[in-house]
Amino acid sequence: MTDHPHELPDPLPARRLLFVHAHPDDEASKGAATAARYVDEGARVVLVTCTGGEAGEVLNPNYPSDIPEGALTAIRKAELEASIQIIGFSRAYQLGYPDSGYHEDPSGVPEGTFARTSADVSGADLAAILRRERPQVVVTYPEDGGYPHPDHIMTHAVTLRAVELAADPDAGVDGEPWQVAKVYANSGFPPERVLSLHEALLARDGQSPFEGWMERAAERGQDLESDRAHCAAKLHVAPWFPRRDDALRAHATQVDPAGFWFQIDRGLEAAVFPWECFAVISSTVDVDAPEGDLFASLDL
């Protein structure tokens, strides 16, 4: 269920990184600056998108409301292609599974969608890509998906199953077995990032748009201060914030360019939190946290 493969460079670049995302726009909102940094540094950076996002809604209130029925799939595909070009991914694959849609009750997920597909099936599709691309590092979502969208939760499970299948010589997957050395989870808004921005805005302006965020965290019983240093890898990517923002804006159906996120002073953000954060899911090598490089400790 992949698109038509392109020829790989021979030899492959020494550093190879693969991101697995659930929907179009996730590649721009989670780890985009890190992806752009590694592209510019000469690594092979590959994107896999599991679904087409066709069950999503138009979230930008300023986007034209007269979208013809059935047109959203093609629109979101075009947005994804624009974002891919902005970030500079070396290669992009689309697994092509139907978007499950957001459901708080898992029983509401429709049959035949990505979240209802066995991880053995979709994992084998992804494993074939892993064997082809041979990444040392894979980035996906945490076990809870980062937020409780069924496709995000499934993306985590599928990625881990694919890593297992790719390494298993008896798995019946196309290609030569390949062992991924490190698997990370995106952490788009770790507590440390929220607190750093919140405190800096309070100090400068006397107010912060993160007040509601803090209140909701307290209601959930989350102690943001105790979770502050939770990043196992912190990639310094402030110079790539503009590429990240441009990639997000490419998803015009999903992102309001006048919305909250784009109102945060990027100079302030670069000063107080110039990083993107990742948590270690698995690693075949020792991890000396916090790492400044996803390829740290690997013998390349």
Secondary structure, 3 states (H helix, E strand, C coil): CCCCCCCCCCCCCCCEEEEEECCCCHHHHCCHHHHHHHHHCCCEEEEEEEECCCCCCCCCCCCCCCCCCCCHHHHHHHHHHHHHHHHCCCEEEEEEECCCCCCCCHHHCCCCCHHHCCHHHHHHHHHHHHHHHCCCEEEECCCCCCCCCHHHHHHHHHHHHHHHHHHCCCCCCCCCCCCCCEEEEEECCCHHHHHHHHHHHHHHHCCCCCHHHHHHHHHCCCCCCCCCCCCCEEEECHHHHHHHHHHHHCCCCCCCCCCHHHHCCHHHHHHHCCEEEEEEEEECCCCCCCECCCCCCCCC
